[in-house]
């Protein structure tokens, strides 16, 4: 509990908490009896369809010649274009691709050169925060959690917007573009302030540069000397592309749809999405991967297949690391044979590991990726294949780049702001009804009893 309460209050709330918990535990058999899809998933883990979207598509299975659905290598499409082609196109042209990706997600087509240049210029014009915002909002009562700081920054921007509650598409688009442009500043300034007040570090606040891409901007704002290599910026850009969108059913994007359907303002919607992304089951998973590997490097006396396999078994048996029974970064709610985002990241990780002289760590990641599915298959009853997900390599990439753990999830948010914005516009454009799923009541009837007779 929060500090400042006396012992009597703390004990009373503790008793009430147990009462609250006991009164809300529902018998698992009732979910089967009423055919309730827990977590909006069926028995095979597939999401219950509750909407339509043109923004992105995830493919994890295909029908064979008999018409039966079978697992396949994962595919991800943004507005019908393969994520592999998007990354390949930007890399082949020797340019940064996140801004092109944002344009595609928001407007449904690839921009021409003139359209892309205009779009980049618009974002540059919108990037600066309101006057004194950093001093009066970000530096006041700095939060030890950056996702909290980012949410607070977003909600504070409401007060600076004369048309904050206008939910016409032109106004929502303007707000979305401003947030896409400003998220790197809100995130990095929040980190620098946190480390100054909670980490005893010098406070460095760089102004944004119009000439830099979003990926370059992050490194420029974060590093005291603003220096970074071309490879570093390129890999950050690729990570942003891969995290920009992932279907309407992921938790934070579904949150965006749900809250948008109520007719509320953009700032409230994005703050709600950030609250979802903050959860360790969603945006914070790559932090767990990094910490798990740090613990593994310390615990293992050998990196042989036998030693690694034994350690992975201990993880599943709740005998190692955080004793949660999980191998973080392995498995995904949708993908089974492979996560295309992980495959793309992995192709760049080796180059970065070689540049940073961290090939021992990279080799261990490769080995865990190869051995973990076998161990999980032996230890768990699984309904589909298990493979490395994007979190498995993204945390390692950020570590190789020297990015602090505290910024891992905010960087996810910087990228995903584009997807949230596109889905918010899609929800407002197509649905006039508030999202309201049904719940089956299972509490038994009881009579009111006078307080003197209880």
Secondary structure, DSSP 8 states (H G I E B T S, - for coil): --TT--HHHHHHHHHHHHHHHHHH---HHHHHHTT--GGGB-TTS-B------SSEEEEEEEE-TTS-EEEEEEEEEETTEEHHHHHHHHHHTTS--HHHHHHHHHHSS---HHHHHHHHHHHHHH-S--TTHIIIIISSS--SSHHHHHHHHHHHHGGG-TTTT--SHHHHHHHHHHHHHHHHHHHHHHHHHHHHHHS----------TTS-HHHHHHHHHSTT----HHHHHHHHHHHHHHS---TTSHHHHHHHHHHTTT--HHHHHHHHHHHHHSTTTTTHHHHHHHHHHHHHHH-S--SHHHHHHHHHHHHTT-STTSSS--TTB--SS-SS--HHHHHHHHHHHHHHHHTT-HHHHHHHHHHHHHHHHHHHHHS--SS---B-HHHHHHHHHHHTT--GGGHHHHHHHHHHHHHHHHHHHHHHH--S-----------------GGG-
